[in-house]
Amino acid sequence: MTMMQRWKNRKRSHFPLLGFILLVFIACSVLFSERTILIIEKNPSDSPPERTFTYINPNLEPTSDSVQELDRFSRCNTTGEYSGKKIRWVGLEPESGGSRRKRESLERCDVFSGKWVFDDESYPLYNESDCPYMSDQLACHKHGRSDLGYQHWRWQPHNCNLKRWNAIEMWEKLRGKRLMFVGDSLNRGQWISMICLLQSVIPAEKRSITPNSQLTIFKAENYNATIEFLWAPLLVDSNSDDPVNHRLDERIIRPDSVLKHSAKWEHADILVFNTYLWWRQGPVKLFLCRWSDQENASCEELDGLGAMELVMQTWADRLASKSKYLDKQIFFVTMSPTHLWSREWKAGSEGNCYDEKAPIDNEGYWGSGSDLPTMRMVENVLRKLGTRVSVINVTQLSEYRKDGHPSIYRKFWETLPPEQLANPPSYSDCIHWCLPGVPDVWNELLFHFL
């Protein structure tokens, strides 16, 4: 038998087998398609069907009368890997053409793009020693900082001017209203800045402030107005909601509920939110059990960015699902950058913000203290809220101010060892901001948009 005849016989003998395999493949394909169609018909709202994660409906009122909130004593009995649960939040309809036109007209003047100009005639807008509400964490001159140049920088947008600060005009905007800052210690710094900017025009007998608590209120009686700060560093219910005792090794959040905090903030007329810094401190434990299961808490661990995304969606759901928020002015302040590595603005150096006395003059500078993936995630969530929330973009303008942090010139509540005191960069605070200083400009931006 020739080689060609053998090849033809082998080819003929494989045809039945190939045909059988082809028929099996076609049958499986048909069955798979029918099964997929049945799944879609059973779940018309979930097309295509989700097989790797489940949705959580956020901000559901607890059904138990004995609800236990997370506190600093809460612990996870067990902790497993993140199961992939997602937040199903109430989205908004696309903006109308009129809303888009309004936003475009506002953006013709980009007040967030500009440069810092030294101005020792108009700035600072107040004196550190004249503000009785100043925090020892932010009072840099009081704690030994002798170079006061950081107080004299004015933010100048490229193609326009910021509305000139006027304390009386600001109080008129606040007359009969509650302005509330909600967030972490950076937002608290902005709140203190606002009080220092405004308190001098209120007679001493007409102003008061509550003791340090989760909700701290400054009241101006002659304007029937309050400026308030709500400590909510993670926006949702967490074990870190004590404004004093929140330095915990294990951070636990309830990523599907802002109800504890929103019960306080929903009565305000003007809301200023922030959150960012705490999400950069490692993984977060998610408490996703039923309200009544607090004692048997089983948690899931997720990285900071993923956990923050869940929380932002839960926060957005609350704002989007309640008509009462339509009558409020709501602002979200973007991330405040840190300056922990001087090599990022000065090649070859090994310090941080310590002993820095001038802003970075490289326009467009971007350091590792600002996280682009986080900014993109926040932008995506805020975009879906449309014009319901206005953004105060402080990130780029604050990036330039490596000189504006307290560094070593603040009160430290813990005793520092001699070896650390001998090395100032080792304990420099390159996160918060001196006052007067950068947060005053954040409030000028808020004044500009109110």
N, C-alpha and C positions, 0 to 999 in steps of 0.2 A: 504494500500500500504506500502510495506516494505521500510526501509531507503535506501536499495540498489537500488530498483526500482526508487525511487524519484531521486536519484543521477544520474542514467542512463538517465532518461527523461530530466533533467536539462542540462546534458552534450550534448545530442542530439539537444536540442533547441538552443544552442549557436553556433553550427557549421555554419549555414548560416551567422550569424553576423561576425564571425571570418573570413570566406571566403571573405566577402565583404570588410572588412578592409584590408585584404591582397592584394586584387586586386587593391584597391585605392593606397596603398603604392607602388606597382609595377609600376602603371601608372605614379605616381609622380616622381618615380626614373628615369623612361625612359625620361620623359619630362625634368627633371633637367639635365640629361646627355646630351641630344640633345642641350639644351640651352648652356651648358658649351662648347660643341664642336663648336657651332656657334661663341661664344665669342673668343675662341682660334683661329678659322679660320680668324676672322676679325682682330685679333691682334696677328699675328704670332710671333712678337718680344716680346710680353708681356706674356709669358707662364711660370708659371700660371698667370692669370690676377690679377692686383692689384686693390682692391676695396676700401682700406682704405686711400690711399694717391696717389698723382700725382707727376710726375717727372717734374723738371724744367731743361731746357737746359741752362747751364751757359755760361757766357762770350759772350753773343750776343751783337753785335755792336748796339748802339742806332739808331733808324730810324728817330728820330726827330732832326731838326736843332737847336732847343732851349733846349738842355739837361741841366737840373739842377742837380748839384752834391749835395750829402749830405754835410752839413757843420754844424758848432756848433750851428747854429740858426734853424736847421731843427727840426721839431716836428711831432709827430704822432697825427693826428686828432682823430683817434680811435685806440684802441688796443684790440685785441681779443686773444683767446687761439690759440696755434699753431695748424694749420690745418693738419699737417703731410706731407707737401710737401718735396720731396727729390731731391737731385741733381743728374742729369744724366750726369756723366762725362766720358770722353773718356778714356777707359782703354787701357792698353798695352798688347801686346802678351806676353805669358810666356817667361822667359829668356831662352836662348839657353844653352846647356851644357857648351859651352866655357865661357859664362858670369858667370855661377854658379861656374865653376872651378876657375875663376879669383877672385871672391869674397871669396871663401873658402881659397885660398892661402893668401889673405890679412888678414883673420881672424885668421890665425895660431898664430899671435901675437896680443893678445887682449890688446891694449893700454888703454882701458877704465877700466880694472880691475887691481887694484894695491893698493898702500898705499902712504901716504904723508910722506916725509922724510925731516927733518930739515936740511937745507943747507945754512949756513951763509957765504959761500965762493963764490958760483956761483949766488946766488939770494939775492936781486931782480935783474932782468935783466935791470932795469933802475931806476933812482931816481925820486921820485915824483916831487921834486922841479926843476928838469931839463927838465920837459916836459911842454912846454908853452901851450899845448892844454888840459891840465888836467881839469876835471870838478870839481867844488866845491862840487858837490854831492858825489864825490868819493875820494876826497883828504882828507883822514882821519888824516894823520899826521899834515897837515896844520891846521886842525880844532880841534886840541887838543889831538889826540890819541898819548900817549907817549910810550906804549908797541908796538914795531915794529916787533915782532915775526911773525905776519901774513904775512910779506913780504918775509920771508925766507924759506917757505915750497916749496919743489919740488915734483912733481908727479912722482912716480916710478912704472911703470907697473910691474906685477909679473914676467913674463917670458921673458921680452925683454926690450929694452930701447927706449925712445922717441928720434926721430931725434933731435940732439943738435941745439938749436936756433942759427941762423946766419942771421943778418940783411941784409948783402950784398947779400947773396944767395936768401933771400926772395925777395929783390928788383929785382933781375935777373928773378925770376919767374913772377914778375909783370910787367916787362919791356914791354911798349907799350900796357898795358891792364888796364881795369877798374875793380877793386874789390869793390863790393857793398854789404853792410850789410843792410838787410831789416827787420824791425820789431819794437820792443818796446824799452823801456829804458834799458833793460838788454842787448839787442843787440847793443844799442848805447854805453853801457859801454864796450862791446867787441871791438867796432870800435875805441873808444878812446884808449883802451889798445893797439890795433894794431898800431895806429899812434905814441903812446909813445914808442913802441918797435922799430919803424923804423925811426922816424924823426931825430934822432941825427946824422945819417950818411949823411943827405942831407944838403948842405950849406944853410944858412938862406935865401940868395937871390934866391935860386932855389926852395923854397917851399912856398906854399900859401894855405889859407883855406877860403871858402866862409863864409859869415855871417850865423848865426843860422837861418835855414829855413827847410822846409820839406825835401829837398835834400841838404845835406851839403857835400862839396867836399874838400878833402885834395889833393893837386897836387904836385908831384915831377917832376920838369921840366927835370932834367938830365936823368930820366928814362922814360919820357913821360908816366907816370903812375898816376893813381888816386886811392885813398881809400875813398869810399863814404858811407854815411849813409842816408837811406830813411826811414823817420818816417811813419810806417804803422803798428800800434800795433795790428790791427785785420786782417791784410793782405788784406781784401776786402775794398771796398768803405764804409766809415762810417762817422758819424758826429764827430768823435774824431781824425780826421786826421790833425788838427792844432797842430804843434809840441809844442806850448806854451799854448794855451787855449783849453785844452782837458779835464779838470776836470768837467764833466757834470753829472747831476743827471740821465739823460735818455740817454742810449747808443743805437744808432740806426745803423744798418748795412744793406748793400745790399748784402745778402749772396750769390748771384748768379753772382757777377762780381768783378774781380780784375783788370779790364781794366784801371782804372785811375792810379793805381800804376804800372801795368805791362808796361804801355807806357813809364815809366821812367826806370824800371829795365831791360827791354829786351835788352837795349843797352850795358849792362855790360858783361864782359867776365867771371868773377867769382862771383857767388852769394851765400850769406850766409843768410839764412832765420831763423827766430824764431817767435813763438807766443805761449802764454800760460797764462801769469800772468793775463791779462785782462779778461780772460774767467772765472776766479774764483771769480769775483766780483758781482755775482748775475745774474739774468736773463737778456737776451738781447732782444731788439725789432728788428724784422725782417721787413724790408721794401721790399715787394715783388710785388709792383704795377708796371705798365708800366712806362718807363722813363718819359713820358709826364704827369704823374699823381702826380708829386711831391707835388703840392699845396693841393691835397686832400689825403694826405698820410694816408693809412690804414695799420696798422702794426699788426704783430702777435708776441706774447711773448713766448720765449723758454729759457730753462735753459742753462747755459754756456757750458756744455759738448755737448749737442745736437747742439747748434749753432756753436760751434767750428768744429764739424764734418762736417756740411754743408760747412763751409768755407774751411776746408782742402781739401774737394773734389773739390770745385771750383778752388782753387789754383792748385791742381794736374791736373785738366782738362786743365788748360792753359799750363802747362809744357808738358803734354802728347800730346796735339793736334797741337803744333807748331814745325815744323822741325828745326827752328832756335835755339831751346834750346839744340839740339843734340851736337852743337859745344861749349857749355858752360860747365864749371865746376860748379855744383850746390850742395850746402851743406844745410842740415837742422840741426840746433842745438836743442837738446832736452831740456826739461823744466829745468829751474834753480830753485832749491829748496829754500824754506824759512825756517827760524828757529825761529818760533814765540812762541814755548812752550818748555821751558827747561825741563819740566817733562818728555819729550820724550827721552831725553838722560841722565837725572839725576832724578831718581825717587824721588818724594816728593817735588821737587823745584817748585817755582811759577813764574819764570822769563822768559826771552827769550834770545836773543843773546847778550844782554848787559853784558859787563865785561867778556865775554868769551875770553880766551887767547890761546887756543890750540884746535886742531882738535879732533873730535870724533875718538877714537881708536877701536871701535867695528866694525870689518869688516862686511859688509852687512847691516849696519844700514840703516833703512828706516823710515823717519818721515812723518807726515801728510802734510808737505810742498811739497811733490811729490805725485801726484795723479795717482794711477795705472790704473784705467779705462781710463783716458785720454791718458796715455802712450800706452795702448793697441790699442786704436782707432788710434792714430798717426802712430803706427807701421803698422797697417793694411793698411792704406792709402799709406804709403811709400813703403810697400812691393809691391803694385801693380804698382808702378813707376819703380821697378826693379833697375838696376844700373844707371839709369838716375840721381838719387839723392843719394848722400853719406850722411850718418848720423854721426854727431859729438855728441857722447853720453856723455854729461857733467853731467848728473843727479846724478849718484851714487858717482862719485868722489867729486862733490860739496856738496853732503849730509854730508860728514865728516867735512866740513869747517864751523862749527858754529861760529868760531872766525873771519871769513873773512868779515863780514858785517860792514858797517859804524857805525851802532848803533847810538849813539848821536854825533858822530864825523864827521859831515858834515854840509853844509849850509842848513838851513831851511828857505824857502822864506816867510813863514807865522810867525807871532809873537806868541810865545808860552806863555800861561798864567803861573803865578808863581807856581800854584799847580801842573802843569804838569812838569815844570822844576825841581821841588822837587822830582819827581818820574821818573828817567831816563828810566826805562823799558817802561813807558807809551808812549814815543815818539821815541823809538829806531827804526831805519831803519834796519830791519832784512831781507830785500828783495834784495837790491842792494849789490854791492861788492866794498870794498876798492881797490884802485890802488896805487902802484903795488899789485897784488894779484891774486885771483882765475881766473879772465878772461884772464890773461896772459897765463895760462895753456891751456885754451880753444884755444887760438891762436897758441900755440905750437902744439896742435893737428891738427889744420888746416894746419900749415906748414908741419907737418908730412905727410899729405895726398895729398898735392898739387903736 
